[in-house]
Amino acid sequence: MKAVLLIEDSPVQQELISGLLKENGWQVIVAKDGLEALEQIQQLSPDLIVLDIVMPGMNGYEVCRRLKSDPKFQNVPIVMCSSKGEEFDRYWGMKQGADAYIAKPFQPLELVGTIKNLLRK
């Protein structure tokens, strides 16, 4: 079973996305902010990361940049999933190393399909 790390500070969004991922057969690990996520990544080595951008402490752009600059984690796919849906936000997320960018609110099939495609690579 593939493990997905969900980094999301909103309890409602955590529940929604986590449920969707579990329904599709993935093990879900949840972190509520960037610092907690960086700790969990070291211990659990997820197969893919779903990453919010707006979070307390360390934002998603910084988390993405740190992971993609670390040889141990640079090949772990990152899907940025954020309410920041402007073209610049998408551009900036991809510039930080994200493998995909999905704006909230999203269609469940869009997120699931994106994750499936990235896990196949």
C-alpha positions, -999 to +999 in steps of 0.1 A: +000+000+000+014+034-010+017+060+017+007+096+011+017+124+035-010+151+037+003+184+049-028+205+057-036+228+086-073+230+082-091+202+101-120+202+076-097+200+046-076+173+064-108+152+069-120+157+034-087+149+016-077+122+040-111+104+034-107+107-003-072+092-002-082+063+020-112+055-002-087+050-030-066+026-011-037+048+001-023+049+036-026+085+048-002+102+072-013+137+083+009+167+093-007+200+103+022+222+094+055+223+076+077+216+106+057+186+116+058+174+080+096+176+078+099+155+109+075+128+097+091+126+062+124+117+079+108+089+098+081+075+074+094+081+039+061+086+021+056+077-016+039+110-024+031+143-006-001+164-009+010+199+003-010+230+013+007+263+008-009+286+034+001+272+068+015+285+101+052+286+107+066+273+073+045+277+042+042+250+015+066+267-009+094+265+017+086+229+025+086+220-012+119+238-018+136+220+012+124+186+001+134+190-036+169+203-026+174+172-004+188+142-024+170+118-001+136+132-010+140+150-043+123+122-062+092+120-039+063+135-060+047+166-045+012+178-053+005+213-041-032+216-032-041+252-023-068+278-022-043+300-039-056+295-074-041+323-094-018+316-124+011+331-105+006+308-075+006+278-098+037+291-116+055+298-083+046+263-069+060+245-099+091+268-098+097+255-062+097+219-075+061+207-072+052+179-096+016+191-099-006+220-086-043+217-079-064+247-068-091+243-041-119+237-044-110+207-066-129+178-082-121+146-063-112+129-096-087+156-104-067+149-072-070+111-074-061+110-111-031+133-105-018+111-076-023+079-096-003+094-125+025+105-103+027+072-084+030+053-117+061+072-128 
